[in-house]
Amino acid sequence: MSTGDFLHIQPAELKLPFELKKQSSCLMQLANKTDQYIAFKVKTTNPKKYCVRPNAAIVLPGSTCVVTVTMQAQNEAPPAMLCKDKFLIQSVIVEHGAMAKDIIPEMFNKAPGKVVEEFKLRVVYIPANPPSPVPEESEEGSSQNPSTFENGAQNLPLFDSVSESHEEPSKEKSSEALALISKLTAEKISAVQQNQKLLQELEFLRKESSKHHGGFSVTFVVLVGLLGVLVGYIIKKK
């Protein structure tokens, strides 16, 4: 993990499962350590290869923003599975009430008396289907100190703003399917609960009817009919 005065960033390396001709993703968590509004922007040395959502946003005081980094499908693997790509996360204090739409590139320009924190994260490829659990992250070289800019400049690799416009149809379809399944499951659970409640009421009415009249009442017959309709609805949903 990486930490500075503004943001606590986790993890310290972007570990992406690598499989030929398939997209892969990983997550970053950016936690605001301050009582200020913090704006951040994500850049990379290879912007055509990745998309980031969100690639710029505001992190409210004491809150956390989850960022998804997606690598586009690759047609060939790099030698020895080594990746030279790097990401740069810039962060700066902005005025209270600022929103993502208020973020502009000039916010992250260095100027006298202005502090811009920067973190570099390298990309590491891991097997898409590892045969055994991935070993714990090595402590050596994992922690990075923030590069703080105030009245000065520092040489950096060439980072470009990364896009968040790449489409991911498979993930969107998966989300829609999960939402539909969740809705149908909730409806089924509700129907089952109503069925159980109706059965309890029927049992109570049956006992009361037998006790006082020695037979079934009209209400009991009507409830039995409703139960039949409800059971049919449940079977149809399945």
C-alpha positions in Angstrom: 0.0 0.0 0.0 1.0 3.6 -0.5 0.2 6.5 1.8 0.7 10.2 1.8 -0.8 13.3 3.3 -3.9 13.2 1.1 -4.7 9.6 0.0 -4.1 6.1 1.2 -3.7 4.0 -1.9 -4.1 0.2 -2.0 -2.6 -2.0 -3.4 0.9 -0.7 -4.2 1.1 -2.8 -7.4 -1.6 -3.3 -10.0 -1.8 -7.1 -10.4 -3.7 -8.0 -13.6 -4.6 -11.6 -14.5 -3.2 -12.2 -18.0 -4.9 -14.4 -20.6 -4.5 -14.0 -24.3 -7.4 -12.3 -26.1 -9.3 -11.7 -22.9 -9.9 -8.5 -20.9 -8.8 -8.5 -17.3 -9.4 -6.1 -14.4 -8.2 -5.2 -10.9 -9.3 -2.7 -8.3 -7.6 0.2 -6.5 -8.9 1.8 -3.3 -8.2 5.5 -2.7 -9.0 6.6 0.9 -9.1 10.2 1.9 -7.1 10.7 5.1 -8.0 14.4 5.5 -11.0 16.6 6.3 -10.6 18.2 2.9 -12.1 17.5 -0.5 -9.4 15.7 -2.5 -9.5 15.5 -6.3 -7.5 12.8 -8.1 -6.6 12.0 -11.7 -5.2 8.7 -13.1 -2.6 8.7 -15.9 -0.7 5.8 -17.5 2.3 5.3 -19.8 0.1 3.2 -22.2 -3.3 4.9 -22.4 -4.5 2.9 -25.4 -4.1 -0.4 -23.5 -6.1 0.5 -20.4 -9.3 2.1 -19.4 -10.0 3.4 -15.8 -13.4 4.0 -14.2 -13.4 6.6 -12.8 -10.2 8.1 -14.2 -10.8 11.3 -12.2 -13.1 12.0 -9.2 -13.5 13.7 -5.9 -12.9 11.8 -2.7 -14.9 13.2 0.2 -13.3 13.6 3.7 -12.9 10.3 5.4 -14.4 8.3 2.5 -13.0 5.8 -0.1 -13.2 5.7 -3.9 -12.9 2.3 -5.7 -11.2 2.6 -9.1 -11.4 -0.2 -11.7 -8.5 -0.7 -14.0 -9.2 -2.8 -17.1 -6.6 -4.1 -19.6 -7.9 -4.6 -23.1 -7.5 -8.1 -24.7 -3.9 -8.7 -25.8 -2.9 -10.8 -28.8 0.5 -11.7 -27.5 2.2 -12.1 -24.2 5.3 -10.0 -23.3 8.7 -11.7 -22.9 8.9 -13.5 -19.5 5.4 -12.0 -18.7 7.1 -8.8 -17.6 5.2 -5.5 -18.0 6.8 -2.1 -18.2 3.5 -0.1 -17.9 3.1 2.3 -15.0 0.2 4.3 -13.6 0.4 7.7 -12.0 -2.2 9.0 -9.5 -2.2 12.7 -8.9 -4.1 14.2 -6.0 -4.8 17.8 -4.8 -6.9 19.6 -2.3 -10.0 21.4 -3.8 -12.7 23.6 -2.4 -15.5 22.1 -0.3 -18.5 21.1 -2.4 -16.5 20.4 -5.6 -17.8 17.7 -7.8 -16.2 15.4 -10.5 -17.6 17.6 -13.3 -15.5 20.5 -11.8 -12.2 18.7 -12.3 -10.0 20.1 -15.0 -6.4 19.2 -16.0 -5.1 22.6 -14.7 -6.0 21.5 -11.2 -2.9 19.2 -11.1 -0.4 21.7 -12.5 2.4 22.6 -10.2 2.6 26.1 -8.9 4.2 28.0 -6.1 2.6 27.3 -2.8 0.5 24.5 -4.3 0.9 20.8 -3.2 0.3 18.0 -5.7 0.9 14.5 -4.5 1.8 11.8 -7.0 2.1 8.1 -6.7 3.5 5.7 -9.2 2.1 2.1 -9.5 3.7 -0.5 -11.7 1.6 -3.2 -13.5 2.3 -6.9 -12.7 0.9 -9.7 -14.7 -0.2 -12.8 -12.9 -1.5 -16.1 -14.3 -5.3 -16.0 -15.0 -5.8 -19.5 -13.5 -3.0 -20.0 -10.9 -2.6 -23.7 -9.7 -2.2 -22.6 -6.1 -3.0 -19.6 -3.9 -1.0 -16.5 -4.8 1.8 -15.9 -2.2 1.6 -12.9 0.0 2.8 -9.6 -1.4 6.5 -9.0 -0.8 7.1 -6.2 1.6 10.4 -5.3 -0.2 9.8 -2.5 -2.7 6.1 -2.4 -2.1 5.9 0.8 -0.1 6.4 4.0 -2.0 6.8 7.5 -0.7 4.7 10.2 -2.3 6.3 12.6 -4.6 5.2 16.0 -3.3 5.6 19.0 -5.6 5.9 22.4 -4.1 7.9 25.1 -5.9 9.8 22.5 -7.8 9.9 20.0 -10.7 10.8 16.3 -11.0 11.6 14.1 -14.0 8.9 11.5 -14.5 8.1 8.9 -17.2 5.7 10.1 -19.8 2.2 9.6 -18.4 -0.9 10.3 -20.4 -4.5 10.6 -19.2 -6.2 7.3 -19.4 -9.7 6.8 -20.9 -12.8 5.4 -19.3 -14.8 5.2 -22.5 -14.0 1.6 -23.5 -17.1 -0.5 -23.6 -17.4 -3.8 -21.6 -20.5 -5.5 -23.0 -19.9 -8.8 -21.3 -19.8 -7.1 -17.8 -22.9 -5.0 -18.6 -24.8 -8.1 -19.7 -23.7 -9.9 -16.6 -24.8 -7.1 -14.4 -28.2 -7.0 -16.1 -28.6 -10.8 -15.7 -27.6 -10.6 -12.0 -30.2 -7.8 -11.4 -32.9 -9.9 -13.1 -32.0 -13.0 -11.1 -32.0 -10.9 -7.9 -35.4 -9.5 -8.7 -36.9 -12.9 -9.5 -35.4 -14.4 -6.3 -36.9 -11.6 -4.2 -40.3 -12.1 -5.8 -40.1 -15.8 -5.2 -39.2 -15.4 -1.5 -42.0 -12.9 -1.1 -44.5 -15.4 -2.7 -43.2 -18.2 -0.5 -43.6 -16.1 2.6 -47.2 -15.1 1.6 -47.9 -18.8 0.9 -46.7 -19.8 4.4 -48.7 -17.1 6.0 -51.8 -18.2 4.1 -51.3 -21.8 5.1 -51.1 -20.7 8.7 -54.4 -18.8 8.4 -56.0 -21.7 6.6 -55.0 -24.1 9.4 -56.4 -21.7 12.0 -59.7 -21.3 10.1 -60.0 -25.0 9.6 -59.6 -25.7 13.3 -62.1 -22.9 14.2 -64.6 -24.1 11.6 -64.4 -27.7 12.7 -64.8 -26.6 16.3 -67.9 -24.5 15.8 -69.6 -25.8 12.7 -68.2 -29.2 12.1 -67.4 -28.4 8.5 -65.7 -25.9 6.2 -66.8 -22.3 5.9 -67.2 -20.2 2.8 -64.1 -18.2 3.8 -62.1 -21.3 4.1 -63.1 -22.4 0.6 -62.2 -19.0 -0.9 -58.8 -19.0 0.8 -58.1 -22.5 -0.6 -58.8 -21.1 -4.0 -56.4 -18.2 -3.5 -53.7 -20.6 -2.3 -54.1 -22.6 -5.5 -53.6 -19.4 -7.6 -50.5 -18.4 -5.5 -48.9 -21.9 -5.9 -49.5 -21.7 -9.6 -47.8 -18.3 -9.7 -44.7 -19.7 -7.9 -44.5 -22.7 -10.2 -44.7 -20.4 -13.2 -41.9 -18.1 -11.9 -39.6 -21.1 -11.5 
